[in-house]
Amino acid sequence: MNRGEYSVILDQASWRFQAAVNRDAAERYFRAIHDQVGDCPPPDKPDYLFSNANTSGTTIRVRYSLRCEKQPLTEEIIFEIEDGLPRLDKYQASVPFELK
C-alpha cells in the first residue's frame, strides 16, 4: 500500500475477494487508509498468526500492529491459498474514515 499499487493488490486477491468487492470502492478504501495513516514500515512480526487446513482448503489469518507515519494501524488479513499462493481474501483496518 505504501507504493499506491492498489490495483496490483486487487489483481492478486482471491477470486472470492474480487467477486465480493467493487473494484473502484476497494481502491478508494485502500487509498483512504494510506492517506490517513501515511507510510508504514514492514512489520517485524505478526501479533498473531493462525492457519487452518482442511479438505475445503487452507486459510491463514494474521494481525499486524504497525507504527505508521501519521498514526498507528492494526490490520487483520485473511489469505486463502489458491494455486499454491496466498491470496488476499479479507482485509480489515483499525482506522475510521469516510470514503469520498
C-alpha positions, -999 to +999 in steps of 0.1 A: +000+000+000+030+024+006+036+024-032-001+030-040-004-002-061-040-009-051-048-024-085-020-049-080-034-059-046-068-064-062-054-083-092-036-107-069-065-112-044-086-144-042-114-149-067-138-146-038-125-112-028-126-100-063-162-111-068-173-096-035-160-061-038-165-032-062-130-025-076-133+013-075-146+013-039-118-011-028-092+011-044-107+041-026-108+021+007-070+013+004-062+049-006-082+063+023-064+041+048-030+051+034-039+088+033-049+087+069-020+067+084+008+075+059+036+051+050+040+021+073+072+002+079+072-036+072+061-054+104+087-072+125+063-100+133+025-106+135+005-100+167-010-134+159-009-159+131-035-187+127-037-212+099-063-238+091-060-265+065-088-289+058-105-306+028-120-272+018-086-255+015-061-236+036-067-202+053-042-180+070-053-153+094-027-127+105-029-095+125-002-068+125+002-037+146+021-010+127+035+023+138+028+043+107+039+078+097+007+096+109-009+072+133-009+035+144-026+009+122-038-026+131-045-048+101-063-081+101-057-100+069-071-134+058-053-152+030-067-181+011-042-204-006-051-206-044-028-223-069-002-227-042-001-189-034-015-169-006-043-146-020-059-118-001-094-130+009-104-104+036-089-072+049-098-051+079-081-019+091-084-003+125-087+033+113-121+050+110-125+070+078-151+080+052-150+070+016-153+101-006 
